[in-house]
Amino acid sequence: METITAQVSQLEICSSLSNSYSEAFHDIISYIRQIRRKPLSDAEINVTKSLAEPFTCGGLLVILQEPLQEHPWHKGANVVISECPTLSSLREGLRIGSNDILCLLHHVSVLDLRPFISKEQNYRIQGYQRERLYKLLIAAINAKKPDVILCMGQVG
């Protein structure tokens, strides 16, 4: 986490639509498809993309440090959020803290520290692959140019 913090400490903020953040997110997907043994499902990509949006500069970016091992991807983003203690807590905290103004799926971008890689799969990928994945994540964070970065671990 210190590496990420050090690399994003000098971001410039903009509030326009960011094609580069969207492109950086898609670069992560492309790379994961190359290194992950188990193919990515469309449902996993779609839910993860829903959480990563909005693809604009600025705003709140949440980085999940220890994502759950399994999610019910095929049930959609709202069920994934409801069944994940961390995401559910984040949604509730945003609702309360913003007086029902901020919505997790429409106003906050969420990225995993190890996107599309479970803890078990993380042990299987090579060091240079893990380093490349972190660089892609840093590129996405830099493209997002968030106003605030919140790092979260598992709740529960």
C-alpha positions as CSV (number, residue, x, y, z in Angstrom):
1,M,0.0,0.0,0.0
2,E,2.9,2.4,0.7
3,T,4.0,1.9,-2.9
4,I,0.6,3.0,-4.2
5,T,0.5,5.9,-1.9
6,A,3.9,7.1,-2.9
7,Q,3.1,6.8,-6.6
8,V,-0.2,8.8,-6.5
9,S,0.9,11.5,-4.1
10,Q,1.3,14.1,-6.9
11,L,-1.9,13.8,-8.9
12,E,-3.5,16.7,-10.8
13,I,-7.3,16.9,-10.4
14,C,-9.7,17.3,-13.3
15,S,-13.4,16.9,-13.5
16,S,-13.9,16.0,-17.1
17,L,-14.7,12.6,-18.6
18,S,-11.5,10.5,-18.6
19,N,-11.0,8.2,-21.5
20,S,-7.6,7.4,-20.1
21,Y,-9.2,6.0,-16.9
22,S,-11.5,3.8,-18.9
23,E,-8.6,2.7,-21.1
24,A,-6.5,2.0,-18.1
25,F,-9.2,-0.2,-16.7
26,H,-9.5,-2.1,-20.0
27,D,-5.7,-2.5,-20.0
28,I,-6.0,-4.3,-16.6
29,I,-8.7,-6.6,-18.1
30,S,-6.5,-7.4,-21.1
31,Y,-3.5,-8.2,-19.0
32,I,-5.5,-10.3,-16.5
33,R,-6.8,-12.4,-19.5
34,Q,-3.2,-13.1,-20.4
35,I,-2.0,-14.2,-17.0
36,R,-5.0,-15.7,-15.3
37,R,-5.5,-19.5,-15.8
38,K,-9.3,-19.4,-15.2
39,P,-11.0,-17.3,-17.9
40,L,-12.8,-14.1,-16.8
41,S,-16.6,-14.4,-17.0
42,D,-18.6,-11.6,-18.7
43,A,-20.5,-11.3,-15.4
44,E,-17.3,-10.7,-13.4
45,I,-16.1,-8.1,-15.9
46,N,-19.4,-6.3,-15.9
47,V,-19.8,-6.1,-12.1
48,T,-16.2,-5.1,-11.7
49,K,-16.6,-2.4,-14.4
50,S,-19.8,-1.2,-12.6
51,L,-17.8,-0.8,-9.4
52,A,-14.9,0.9,-11.2
53,E,-17.2,3.6,-12.7
54,P,-17.8,6.4,-13.1
55,F,-15.0,6.8,-15.7
56,T,-14.5,10.4,-14.9
57,C,-11.6,12.3,-13.3
58,G,-11.8,13.2,-9.7
59,G,-14.1,12.1,-7.0
60,L,-13.8,9.3,-4.5
61,L,-11.8,6.2,-5.3
62,V,-11.9,3.2,-3.0
63,I,-9.1,0.6,-3.2
64,L,-10.0,-2.7,-1.7
65,Q,-6.9,-4.4,-0.2
66,E,-8.2,-7.9,0.5
67,P,-11.2,-8.6,-1.6
68,L,-13.4,-11.6,-0.9
69,Q,-12.5,-14.9,-2.5
70,E,-15.8,-15.4,-4.3
71,H,-18.7,-13.2,-5.4
72,P,-22.0,-14.1,-7.0
73,W,-21.0,-12.3,-10.2
74,H,-23.9,-13.7,-12.2
75,K,-26.4,-12.0,-9.8
76,G,-25.2,-8.5,-10.7
77,A,-23.6,-5.6,-8.9
78,N,-26.3,-4.9,-6.3
79,V,-26.3,-8.5,-5.1
80,V,-22.4,-8.6,-5.0
81,I,-22.5,-5.4,-2.9
82,S,-25.2,-6.8,-0.6
83,E,-23.4,-10.1,0.0
84,C,-20.0,-8.6,0.6
85,P,-19.6,-7.2,4.1
86,T,-17.0,-4.6,3.0
87,L,-19.0,-3.3,0.0
88,S,-22.2,-3.4,2.0
89,S,-20.6,-1.3,4.8
90,L,-19.1,1.1,2.3
91,R,-22.6,1.6,0.6
92,E,-24.2,2.2,4.0
93,G,-21.4,4.6,5.1
94,L,-21.7,6.6,1.9
95,R,-25.5,6.7,2.3
96,I,-25.3,7.9,5.8
97,G,-22.3,10.2,5.4
98,S,-23.7,11.9,2.3
99,N,-27.3,12.2,3.5
100,D,-28.4,9.9,0.7
101,I,-26.6,11.9,-2.0
102,L,-23.8,9.5,-2.9
103,C,-24.5,6.1,-4.4
104,L,-21.8,3.4,-4.5
105,L,-22.6,2.4,-8.1
106,H,-23.0,5.9,-9.5
107,H,-20.7,8.3,-7.7
108,V,-17.8,6.3,-6.3
109,S,-15.1,4.3,-8.1
110,V,-14.0,1.0,-6.5
111,L,-10.8,-0.9,-7.6
112,D,-9.3,-4.0,-6.1
113,L,-5.6,-3.9,-5.2
114,R,-5.4,-7.3,-7.0
115,P,-8.2,-6.9,-9.7
116,F,-9.6,-10.2,-10.9
117,I,-7.0,-12.2,-8.9
118,S,-8.0,-14.2,-5.8
119,K,-5.6,-14.7,-3.0
120,E,-5.0,-18.3,-4.3
121,Q,-4.3,-17.0,-7.8
122,N,-2.1,-14.3,-6.5
123,Y,0.3,-17.0,-5.2
124,R,0.4,-18.6,-8.6
125,I,1.4,-15.5,-10.6
126,Q,5.0,-14.6,-11.1
127,G,6.6,-11.6,-9.4
128,Y,7.1,-9.7,-12.7
129,Q,3.4,-10.4,-13.5
130,R,2.3,-9.0,-10.1
131,E,4.6,-6.0,-10.6
132,R,3.1,-5.3,-14.1
133,L,-0.4,-5.6,-12.6
134,Y,0.4,-3.1,-9.9
135,K,1.8,-0.7,-12.5
136,L,-1.4,-1.0,-14.5
137,L,-3.4,-0.3,-11.3
138,I,-1.2,2.8,-10.6
139,A,-1.8,3.9,-14.2
140,A,-5.6,3.6,-13.6
141,I,-5.3,5.6,-10.3
142,N,-3.3,8.3,-12.0
143,A,-5.8,8.5,-14.9
144,K,-8.7,8.7,-12.5
145,K,-7.0,11.6,-10.6
146,P,-9.2,11.1,-7.6
147,D,-9.9,13.9,-5.1
148,V,-9.9,11.3,-2.3
149,I,-8.5,7.7,-2.0
150,L,-10.0,5.5,0.6
151,C,-8.3,2.1,1.3
152,M,-10.4,-0.7,2.8
153,G,-9.7,-4.2,3.9
154,Q,-12.2,-6.9,4.7
155,V,-15.1,-6.2,7.1
156,G,-16.5,-9.2,9.0
